[in-house]
Amino acid sequence: MAAPSPTSPMFRHRLAATACVISTFGVVFGPPSSAAAAPKPREAELRKELNKLTTKVDALIEAYAAKRESLKKAQKAESVAKENLSKAEDAYAEAKKQVDSIAQLRYQSDSGDLPALLFGDGDMSGAAMLEQLAAQQGAYLDGFARSRDARKQASDRAAQLTEDLRQESERVEEQRRDAEELIGAIKKKIDQLVPLGSGRRANGTWAPQLPNGADNITDRTRNMREAVRKRFALPYAVGCYRPINDGGEHPLGRACDFMMSAGGAMPSAANLRLGDEIAAWAVKNKDKLGVKYVIWRQRINHGSGWRFMSDRGSVTANHYDHPHISMY
């Protein structure tokens, strides 16, 4: 068969098709662009780094808590030392008063004004008693002075320890903040890897999907469920499809409940915080995943903010024990 003429419509058609193929493969196999030269980190790498940093933060927080306990003990020791020092100062003042009275007695003895009981003619028993008292008070005063100095040194040491621990606690707190900032940055990168839900139209709306598979949910719901499982350490079961027609998305395979407790009990404080994080994450990524609305803690959010719902009578019915995520 003869080749088509360069001016024929068939030749022009083949030329256009060839150019299209070359252009397409040029994009795929051509030289890497600047964006291709710096690919996004893989999710596994990010999660590995996140786990390392989380371990580091846990150790820092543990050390910080220990330092706080040490700080409290040092503050208590400092308070006791200062209290003892105050008592010692009072005792010192009393001892000084007694010594001063002895000095006054001596002065009076020299001037001949002491009572005869102590300083009678030829009777040295009073003078001996006076000397004994002076010796006792002198010894007491010497011992007390040493005790006072020791108490003062203990107080100074406690005060210094308090200051050292305060500075160390500040350093540990700074390290904790730095580590949490790194964790936040990595979580943001992981959030960038949230898989897009299937069935999104060019105008941003979502095409209806039929449930499929053994779990009887839609592809979009399954994608959301797995994304949540990857993003969070879930403490309890996840329930999606159920046949009871309650007017919601569960019987349509378009909703999942992420349990934060079991048996209708109120979740722990930690799991309430986890539920807060899951609910916020789902709202934040609603346009990527195809989330229709989120219900959590008797509130609902369609993407324009949380509003309270009427009381349905129980922890579970009011969604206090699970974030509910409905899909388009």
ABEGO torsion letter per residue (X at the ends): XBBBBAABAAAAAAAAAAAAAAAAAAAAABBBBAAAABBBBBAAAAAAAAAAAAAAAAAAAAAAAAAAAAAAAAAAAAAAAAAAAAAAAAAAAAAAAAAAAAAAAAAAAAAGABBAAAABBGBAAAAAAAAAAAAAAAAAAAAAAAAAAAAAAAAAAAAAAAAAAAAAAAAAAAAAAAAAAAAAAAAAAAAAABBBBBGBBAAGBBBBBBBBEAAGBBAAAAAAAAAAAAABBBABBBBBBBABBAGBAAAAGABBBBBABBGGBBBBAAAAAAAAAAAAAAAAAAAAAGBABBBBGGBBBAGAEBBBBBBAGBAAAAGAABBBBBBX
